[in-house]
C-alpha cells in the first residue's frame, strides 16, 4: 500500500523508519467493510499459542507496541498529507463558497421571477375577465 512513496535520498532516518513501519501494516487493515481489527488481533494472538488457552503476556505487549508504532506512523503520515494538501483544500473551499453564493443569488432570482410571474398572471387574468365582462354588457 505504501510502496509508492518516493525516496529521493532526502528522507530523514525517522521518515525512513516510518515508511518501513507503514509497509509492515497488513493488507487486511485497508479493507473497509466488516473488518474488526480487535477480533483479528485476538485471533492472531490465540493462533500463535499452539493450543495453549492462555495468552503470553510478553507476546501481547510486543504486539501492542508494534500496533502503537504503526498507529504513530499512520498518524504522522496523515498529518503530513493534510498539511501538504491544505492549500488545495483551502482553494477548493473558497471555490465551493463562491459557488454557494452564486447559487443563493440564483435561487433568490428564481423566487423573484416566480413572484413576478404570479403577479403578471393574476393581472392578465383580471384584465381578461374585465374585458369579457365588458363585452357581455
C-alpha positions in Angstrom: 0.0 0.0 0.0 2.7 2.5 0.9 5.3 1.1 -1.6 4.6 4.1 -3.8 6.5 6.5 -1.6 9.3 8.1 -3.5 12.7 8.0 -1.9 14.8 10.7 -3.5 17.5 10.4 -0.9 16.0 13.3 1.1 14.2 11.3 3.7 15.3 11.6 7.3 16.0 8.5 9.3 12.7 9.0 11.1 10.8 9.2 7.8 12.5 6.1 6.5 11.7 4.2 9.7 8.1 5.4 9.4 7.9 4.3 5.8 9.2 0.9 6.8 6.7 0.7 9.6 3.9 1.6 7.2 5.0 -1.1 4.9 4.6 -3.7 7.7 0.9 -3.0 8.0 -1.1 -6.0 6.8 -3.4 -5.5 3.8 -6.4 -6.6 5.8 -6.3 -3.3 7.6 -7.1 -1.5 4.4 -10.4 -3.4 3.9 -13.2 -1.1 4.8 -16.2 -3.4 5.0 -16.8 -5.6 8.0 -13.2 -5.8 9.2 -12.9 -6.0 13.0 -9.2 -5.3 13.9 -9.7 -6.2 17.6 -11.1 -9.6 16.7 -8.4 -10.1 14.1 -5.6 -9.3 16.5 -7.1 -11.5 19.2 -7.4 -14.5 16.8 -3.9 -13.9 15.6 -2.6 -14.0 19.2 -4.6 -17.1 20.1 -3.4 -18.9 17.0 0.2 -18.3 17.9 -0.3 -20.1 21.3 -0.2 -23.6 19.9 -3.3 -24.8 21.7 -2.4 -23.1 25.0 -5.6 -21.4 26.2 -3.6 -18.6 28.0 -2.0 -15.7 26.3 1.7 -15.0 26.8 1.9 -11.5 28.3 5.2 -10.7 26.5 3.5 -11.6 23.2 0.6 -9.3 23.9 2.9 -6.5 25.0 5.1 -6.9 21.9 2.0 -6.9 19.6 0.6 -3.9 21.4 3.9 -2.0 21.0 4.0 -2.9 17.3 0.5 -1.7 16.7 1.2 1.5 18.6 4.3 2.1 16.4 2.2 1.5 13.3 -0.6 3.9 14.6 2.0 6.6 15.3 3.5 6.2 11.7 0.0 6.3 10.2 -0.9 9.4 12.2 2.3 11.2 11.2 1.6 10.3 7.5 -2.0 11.5 7.6 -0.9 14.8 9.3 1.8 15.3 6.7 -0.7 14.7 3.9 -3.2 17.1 5.4 -0.5 19.8 5.7 0.8 19.2 2.2 -2.7 19.5 0.8 -4.0 22.3 3.0 -3.6 24.9 0.2 -5.6 22.7 -2.2 -8.3 22.2 0.5 -8.4 26.0 1.1 -8.6 26.7 -2.7 -11.4 24.2 -3.1 -13.3 25.5 -0.1 -13.0 29.0 -1.5 -14.4 27.8 -4.8 -17.3 26.0 -3.1 -18.0 29.2 -1.1 -18.1 31.3 -4.3 -20.3 28.6 -5.9 -22.7 28.6 -2.9 -23.0 32.4 -3.0 -23.8 32.2 -6.8 -26.4 29.5 -6.2 -28.0 31.5 -3.4 -28.2 34.5 -5.8 -29.7 32.3 -8.4 -32.3 30.9 -6.0 -33.3 34.5 -5.0 -33.6 35.5 -8.7 -35.8 32.5 -9.3 -38.1 33.3 -6.4 -38.4 36.9 -7.5 -39.2 35.8 -11.1 -41.8 33.3 -9.9 -43.4 36.0 -7.7 -43.5 38.4 -10.6 -44.9 35.8 -12.9 -47.7 35.0 -10.5 -48.5 38.7 -10.2 -48.5 39.1 -14.0 -50.7 36.0 -14.4 -53.2 37.5 -11.9 -53.2 40.9 -13.6 -53.7 39.4 -17.1 -56.4 37.1 -15.8 -58.1 40.1 -14.1 -57.9 42.2 -17.2 -59.2 39.4 -19.5 -62.1 38.8 -17.1 -62.8 42.6 -17.1 -62.8 42.6 -21.0 -65.1 39.6 -21.1 -67.5 41.2 -18.6 -67.5 44.5 -20.6 -68.0 42.6 -23.8 -71.0 40.8 -22.4 -72.7 44.1 -21.4 
